[in-house]
Amino acid sequence: MYLFTRAGRFAPGRNREVTGFVGAMTDKVHQETGLEVHAWASQMSPDLGTVVWAAFVDDLARLEEAGDKLAVSDAIRDLFESGGHLLVGPLSDGLAQVVSGGPDPSDPLPGYVVTAAGAAANGHVAAAMAGGVEIAEAATRITGARTAFMSSVTGAYGGCMWSTGFPDIGALQRSEAALAADEGWPELIDRVGPAYAQGVRQGIYRRLT
């Protein structure tokens, strides 16, 4: 399974226009491709104003099919021309493969997602992948919230990401408290941490659509 993302940063002070554009674009992409795509806005995190469209696909052929449909869609082109001026800078695509803890279709769609993104240190790719799975499984056990671990297919070589969904901000806070109270959690992070390059970034995203 793969996670495809398309991220863009929007100009400040135009929230109403941005919300309308994001909602319309998300609905149209779903209508044209059938992908279960949702939009997420950065909250209380770096890169404020960033919106990420995200969709899980079982294989890359499904993603190619969707891309081909959008490439020839007049409706998508017209919509982007009407709202593209709201973006600050280019869009950025990402592709990651689920290694462990993938989404369960029976789970309700989360209201918030917390992510941590990093990359393996030089010469430590195998250790970083194994450690990533261990971290995801420990976080799931401690918090009760499913944590997925993914490896980057595009972007920095050796890139990886953890992602955990929550129904609301209260559940997110309780999860953070559970990790902070668990004595084994910092020991695990300290033990596997050397497998990763410095600069792991964390973020909180709230679902818009």
ABEGO torsion letter per residue (X at the ends): XBBBBBBBBBBBGAAAAAAAAAAAAAAAAAAAAGBBBBBBBBBGBBGBGBBBBBBBBABAAAAAAAAAAAAABAAAAAAAAAAAAABBEBBBBBBBBBABGBBBAABBBBABBBBBBBBBBBGAAAAAAAAAAAAAAAAAAAAGBBBBBBBBABEBBGBBBBBBBBABAAAAAAAAAAAAABAAAAAAAAAAAAABBBGBBBBBBBBAX
